[in-house]
Amino acid sequence: MTRRPEREMVPMVFDGEMIDDETVVPQGQSVPRLTFPRWRAVAGVAGGRVRAVVRCPAVVHARSVAGYRVRQAPRDAVRLVWFLVRGVGRWGAKGWRWGSHADLRADARAARLAGDVQARRTAQETIRADARARWAKAGTVVRRTVVGAAVTTVVLVLLALGEMVAGREVMPGWLRAVYAVRDAIGHGVAGGWPWVWRSTVCALVCAAVWEGRDRTPGASWITRPDRDDDGSWVDERMISKALAHLGIAPLNAFLRGGGELVYTVPARRDGDGTHARIRLPLGVTADMVCDRRRVLAANLGRSSLETWPTTGEEDGVLDLWVADKGTLSGGAGDWPLLHEGTVDVFDGVPVGLSQRGVVVAPPLPESNWLIGGRPGQGKTNLLRVLLLGAALDPTCELWVFVMGESPDFEPLRPRLSRYRMGLDDTVAAGAVRALEDLCSEMERRGRILGEQPGRPPKVSRRLADKPALGLHPLILAVDECHELFQHPTYGRKAEEFAVRLIKRGRKYGITLMLATQSPTKDSIPKEITRNISCGAAFAVADHIANDGLLGSGKYRAGIRATELRMRTDRGTCVAVGITDATFELVRTFYVPFEDGADLVSPVIARAMAHMTDAKRTVVTTGGTRKEIDTTPADHLKDIYSIIGEEPRVRTQVILARLAAHNPREYEPWSLRDLRATLRSYGIRAYKSDGTMVLRAADVAEAISRRDLASDD
Ligand SMILES: Nc1ncnc2c1ncn2[C@@H]1O[C@H](COP(=O)(O)OP(=O)(O)OP(=O)(O)O)[C@@H](O)[C@H]1O
């Protein structure tokens, strides 16, 4: 076979066209006709463009949808005809029910079956009265129609006779106008009649199709292809269909009887999901739906973490939020303040992304926090992020107590006014002292506020900015706080001060933040869980821990951190009180401080630089840092000194004198604490005249024994 060289020249044709564009045709000469290769070039370019348009995604999509619609057209047509037939049938049934007083007859029948003579008689009388009223109404309509038709006929006949006898030219103007109106109406009726009956038929057909529509929840008018946005698409029909298959008897009966759910908020996009509010029918509460959350999630094609049915403003109102598929599995990303920025704690500290995908930044003043969850789920990180945010506000004063051996807050040390960490009693004592100081500070702030012009009710940014007033935001954070509240010596005092702070500190710019692994009623006092304003629950084991952190009744209302999975949902918490919403599902920002990665220290370095820029130093309300770090009290020496010259003193008196001598240290002490301390030094109290006494000589001997031992 021989090859044909001109076919091989096709690429060259494009070069030819480029040159052709710039060719100048001399005047007087005609434009040369396109030669065969040029014609092919133009055709090739045009064809390429058409192909590009045809292949563009929007056109491909439109074509596929159009193709689908065309293929489904016969099915759609049959479906609509079926609706029409069924609609006419439903009208017939309705007409029959109306005409035969079927509802009232059913009442009468029910009364007869129930043996209720009075009800039966009432129903029968109502049927008779109803029938009489209908006939009376029909008579009125017929009478009015006949009278109207007669009057119209007489007027028309008179007008026709008048025209025949006299002719319009001799008639007065007003009569001619009457004839003109008659003619216009006549022409209008003659011309419009074919349209009137056609449009009436169309309207009747549409109404019959509407009447006969498929009323099962989730049904659509025409058959639909699978949606490519099915990962995010949730509409009222889908929700109704999912609710119809929860196995809630009153809801099923309502939907089966043709009832339609009322959407007080129709399904609409809300961040990374869909929100809807539904008024449930009689006999159904939102709790019932919350209890079947897993089934609801399955019916909606979501995981249960992505499906949040909660009780709305009433028990019969369901608030439903459904996340787009997979959106909650990603982390929150970097903390927005990781590399730059300052904070105003009155505006808020960013802590994470809500289920809607928006940054949650709760203000810190006027709030108290309780953070809890199983071990290793991200409590400490959230507490640290809150404190880091506060550290970037140069007016903030921060106190941190860690009731365990954990270096989680070590990098924050330069920015902290008080910091103690460890398992020994001195840390618990320091924490109680801090709580007590905050209570005194609260009183002082109350007085200062009262002296300000206009007696402002609470600390504001403007007042906090005046260093002379000392009304700056003050935050006390206690990690593993259950250790403090369960401490045999300091627990009771800690509870008392903490409750006082939580109840009254709100107005004075004092914020308490508590984190715990163990939010049970024994580890966290009830008064605290009851009064805390912001609760954050990471994965918890049961509804007791859930309600301990988030408030009682939250589990029942569908706000459940029990749905969070250990490890998989690490860093995600259910939070209440941090925004106006009933709850938030927060994916917290993570600022690493582990395994050699330390992004906390650079933030603190920035915070210190901001303080320098703002000409502020790390202040300590209620004392200096030195005072706080003083070595713990020497119990033995204190006891010896308060015994004084007396040879023996009653233990009750010793306890009272110790409390007077150093209230912070000894006020929480009971007789049992005193006995335990004495026993640890080998001293025993004796009974004398029926009361327990302590001998001064025994204490002196214990002191010299201890001194000797320390010299050795
Ligand atoms: N928001 C987050 N994003 C990603 N990982 C996180 C997040 N928060 C915490 N983590 C991971 O979880 C680990 C445990 O975090 P963290 O120490 O804050 O938990 P915890 O609940 O305080 O634990 P524990 O109860 O033992 O003190 C961290 O080392 C980190 O790897």
The ligand as an ORCA input file, in Angstrom:
! r2SCAN-3c Opt
* xyz 0 1
  N      -7.671     18.414     69.953
  C      -6.854     17.369     69.781
  N      -6.538     16.971     68.559
  C      -5.730     15.912     68.369
  N      -5.183     15.187     69.363
  C      -5.456     15.535     70.606
  C      -6.304     16.649     70.879
  N      -6.397     16.781     72.216
  C      -5.643     15.795     72.745
  N      -5.085     15.057     71.780
  C      -4.235     13.870     71.948
  O      -4.637     13.213     73.109
  C      -3.572     13.079     74.007
  C      -4.076     13.246     75.414
  O      -4.450     14.599     75.575
  P      -4.626     15.214     77.002
  O      -3.405     15.017     77.838
  O      -5.110     16.602     76.846
  O      -5.777     14.272     77.539
  P      -6.387     14.192     78.986
  O      -7.805     13.888     78.805
  O      -6.055     15.396     79.764
  O      -5.633     12.961     79.585
  P      -5.470     12.601     81.132
  O      -6.814     12.371     81.639
  O      -4.647     11.384     81.099
  O      -4.798     13.791     81.743
  C      -2.583     14.157     73.608
  O      -1.291     13.761     73.914
  C      -2.794     14.274     72.131
  O      -1.972     13.354     71.456
*
